Amino acid sequence: MTTWSYSSIKTFEQCPKKYYHLKIAKDVKDTGSEATIYGQSVHTAAEEYIRDGKDIPKKFDFIKPILDSLNKIDGEKHCEMKLGVKIEDDYEICDFFDPDVWWRGIADLVIVNGDTAYSVDYKTSKSAKYADTKQLDLVAAAIFTKFPEVKKIKSALAFVVSKDFITKEHVREDRDKYFQVFSPQLDRLNTAQETDVWNANSGPLCRYCPVIYCEHNSKR
């Protein structure tokens, strides 16, 4: 069974060849761009502010109003919560690195208050134009699995730079549907693994790809 995450399935969707070298052969490492390093720093600042009450670095002061509004929500707060799900008779929560883990993801902030939960994913993109709520679907499904008392989740992609909030409400009755939002892509990934065929996709992002010896990479 393929172990996957939102980011890994998006990598496969972008380019099977890139996925192969990063996830299967592991002969290439993605060291990240300035944008990803910046995003990681923002996530760390948010986590430490909400979890530990640590002051936000001056350069990230702009995220404080958003975090303060989230901090005011009643409930048990979980920062950077690692979630693992395996499939046996049903979807079951498991350790993040369980040998049988099927899906894994990290929820930036989860607040559980009785039968209602809040799920927030911080985004540092300058625009919410290409927001993908499927990421919220997967995290919501895992939260329902981990917290059986939760019946409803108010989810959001919080674009902390552009101050945009993309919201979506999830209900327990649709949990299995949320886990299946990438079923077509997973079918294609399983086929690629069975046939060992990893065709490259060419596009404008090729110049940023760490697989520099690919024929489509301009750094080659």
N, C-alpha and C positions, 0 to 999 in steps of 0.2 A: 504494500500500500504506500502511495506517495505521501510523504510529509510535506506540508506546504504552509504558506502564510500569505497574507495579502500582498506583501512586497514581492515575494518570490513568484506568485502567479502573474503579477503585473510585469515582472521581468520576462517571464516566458511569453506573455502576450506581446510584449514589445519586440522580442527577438529570441527564438528558440536557441540559436547558436550562442548568444550571450549567456542565456540560462545554463546551457551545457557547461561552458567553461567556468562559470562562477559556482554552480551548485553540484554538478556531477563530476567533472574532471578535477575541478578545484585547482586548476593550473594558472588561474588569473585571480587577482584580488582587486576589489573595488575599494580604493582608499578614500573615496568620497570627494566631493567638490567643496568649494568654499560655502556654497549654499547649504549643503548637508551638514557641514561642521557647525555652521551658524545655527541651524535648526536644532542640532543636538544640544548646543549651549543654552538655547532658549528653553528647551524641555527640562534640562537640569535645573535651571533657575526657577522654573515653575514648580517642579517637584519639591525642591528644598524650601520654597516659600510656603507652600500649602502643608507639607508634611512636617517640617521642622520649624517654621516661622523664621527662617533665615532671610535676612535682607536681600532684596533683589539688586544685582549689580546695576550701577547707574545707567549703563548703556541699554539695559532692558527695562527701564522704568515704564515704558509705554505699555507693558503687559500687566502692570499692577492693577488698573481698574477692572480688567476682565477677571483676574484671579481673585480680587476682593469680592466681586459679585458671586463667584463660585464658592468662595469660602463661607459665605453667608447662608448657603443652602444647608438645611439640617440633614444630618445623617452621618453614617460612618464613612470616612473618606479613605480611599485606596489610591495611592499614587504609583504610576508605572507598574501596574499589576500584570504579572505574567500569567497568561492563560494557556493551558494545554487541553486539547480535546481528543479523545480516542473513540473509536467505534467498535462496540461489541454487539450486544443485543440492541443497544440504543447509543446515542451520543452520551459520553461520560466525561466528566472532568478528570484530568490526570496531571501529573507533573509536567512542567514545561519541557523537560528533557527525557520524558518517559520513552523507552524503546518502542512503544506501540503508539506514540502520539501521531495523530492524523493531521490536526491543524494546530498551529500555535500563533499567538499574537500578544501584543502588549497594549493594555489600555492606559492611556495617559492619566486619566482621572475617572474614577468610579465612585459615586456617592450612593450608598444604600440606605434608604429610609422606609422601613416596613415593606410594603408590597410595591413600592415605587423606587426606581433607581435612576440615576443620571450618569450618562457616559459622555465624556468630552475628549476629543482628540485635537491637540494643538497643531496648527499649520502656520508656517512662516512664509508661505508664498505671498507675493504682493497682490494677488488677485484670487478670488474664489471662482473664477470663470470655469475652471476645469474640475470643480469639486466632484468627488466620487463617493456617494453615500453607501456604496457596497461595503466599504471598510467598516462603517458603522453597523451594517447588518450583521457582519461576522462577529464583531465584538459583542453586540447585543445577544446573539445566539449563545455565545459562550457564557455571558453573564447569567442568562436564564438557566443554563446548565449548572453553574457554580452556586447560584443562590435560588433554590427552589421556591422560596417565599416571594420572590419578585414576580409581579404580574405585568408590570408596565415599565418601559424605559424611555426616558426623554434623552435622546442622543443629539450630539452637535459636533460639527467640525468648526472649531474656533480659529478663524484666520486672524491672528493677533496683530498682524501688520496692517491689513486693510480694514480691520474691525468688522469683518463680516461673520455672521453666524448662520451656518447651514444646518437646519434642524430637521429631525425626523423622529417620529414616535414609533416605538416597537411594542408589540404585545406577545405574550407568551404563546398564544395559540398558533402563531406563525413562526415559531422558533426553527422548525425544520426547513422551512422555505428560505430563511436567512442563511442557513448553512449551505444551501444549494445554489447561491447566486452566481457561483463560478463553475457550475457543473460542466458547461460546454468546454471551457478552457481546461478543466481538469481531465476531461475525456481526451482532449488533444495532447495534453502532457503525458498521460498514461500511454497513448499510442506512440508518442515519440520515444518513450523509454523502452517500450516493447520492440520497436523496430530499430532503435538506435539511429534515428534520422533526426538531425537538428539543423534544419535549414535556416539560413540567415535572412533577416528582413532588412532591407535598406531604407534609410530615412534620414531626416535632418539631425537626429540624435546620435547617428553613427560617429560623428567627430568627437563626441564625449565618451564613447564606449571604451572601457579598459581592455577589450580584446583588440589590441592594436594590430595584430597580424591578420585580421579579417580583411577580405578583399574590399569591403565597403568602407573601411576606416581610412580617413584621409591622412591619419598620422603614420600610416604604413609606409 
